[in-house]
């Protein structure tokens, strides 16, 4: 432990509630060049949901599924693979290594190594710049902050009010990413990212019957429609029973066991559906979104209301609280429930705290807000299904709703030389959304193998407001998937010429 960290202290410059990636970044950026000190209060594992129960384990489960899918569609490799399945035991062992066997010692060592304290327990606000921590033994201690308190308490899964569902003790994202036994029959409720990714790896790991139940008319409603359609087709090809415009009406599970994370939570479960049918399974997974974790964190002691997101300004300062000492980052503020965006907000909040403490102009500091904040209409996201989805910025529908002079370009990515050599039967599509008047890309969506690695180039184009005229001179390497940028620009030129 760094000798400069005295955990018995009751006063700190910065107190961070929640030790996920966002909170870790806030503590680091507040202290690294400012001379301030910080402590993180965390009642679970330092590193948070992403490190142990979300991003890292889920991608570890999805990667083998993707590789096997590619191998089966590539001559010369397909013959070696044949009809062999995945080695589930080896995959789960690798997953356990990736999540450090749910041991956060390495993360704690990192924090202490940069001089950030870690206090174990559940923290809640107790008035201005004050936090009460309830430790593992039930004892309480009071901490005060000289400069700032940062809320990074994350979110928790929503359980919809379906009769019998909560009583059935369904799996949530934590169970399905940390599964230790593979049920033979699984019902997944939801149609967003978690539901689609979970259905992908469950089917890949050998679940014999996966039923995906979604009340909406298409999957992944927040991205371009073609992306959701490709995912639905891909899941069906894997044998997943995708039921759209259908919801669970009643859930029955006569035998319920004491929940153990990643193990089946009881006997057979039956989901009666809105279409009159019923699905019998060994486990049911709820993936219907998440809610900010703002209950019982003491918001009422500073004049705010719990149960919903904490509203913030573009400095991530909580609005409605005088003194500019309370900040909210990541899922808890409701702006963007993505780990990388939470980390981005942590960098902003930490830099703002340091600048304000030192009396420095915010405009002169890196990561401080400006008119083109990345979380204002330019949020990147990758969905690691098969095919992958990468998207950033506005969809066409969102751009039209904002009244932009919308122009679009689409291209079948199977017609790229770079994808022709990747798979024998490549499926994918790309779309740009342009503001014609401004000559800028305001949104991009890619679906297909390699889509994940295209996302950052699109993010740079959107956030950097690179003119279309300049993008013509950003020459893509041949033969790569990045050549889709050239083909999309050619599509724009051809459409303009045709309409002239």
Secondary structure, 3 states (H helix, E strand, C coil): CCCCCCCCCCEEEEEEECCEHHHHHHHHHHHCCCCCCEEEEECCCCEHHHHHHCHHHHHHHHHHHHHHHHHCCCCCCHHHHCCCCCCHHHHHHHHHHHCHHHCCHHHHHHHHHCCEEEEECEEEECCCCEEEEECCCCCEEEEEEEEEEEECCCEEECCCCCECCHHHCCECHHHHHCCCCCCCEEEEECCCHHHHHHHHHHHHCCCCEEEEECCCCCCCCCCCHHHHHHHHHHHHHCCCEEECCCCEEEEECCCECCCCCCCCCECCEEEEECCCCEEEECEEEECCCEEECCCCCCHHHHCCCCCCCCCECCCCEECCCCCCCEEECHHHHCCCCCHHHHHHHHHHHHHHHHHHHHCCCHHHCCCCCCCCCCCCCCCEEEECCCCCEEEEECCHHHHHHCCCCEEEEEEEHHHCHHHHCCCCCCCCEEEEEEECCCCEEEEEEEECCCHHHHHHHHHHHHHCCCEHHHHCCCCCCCCCHHHHHHHHHHHHHHHHHHHC
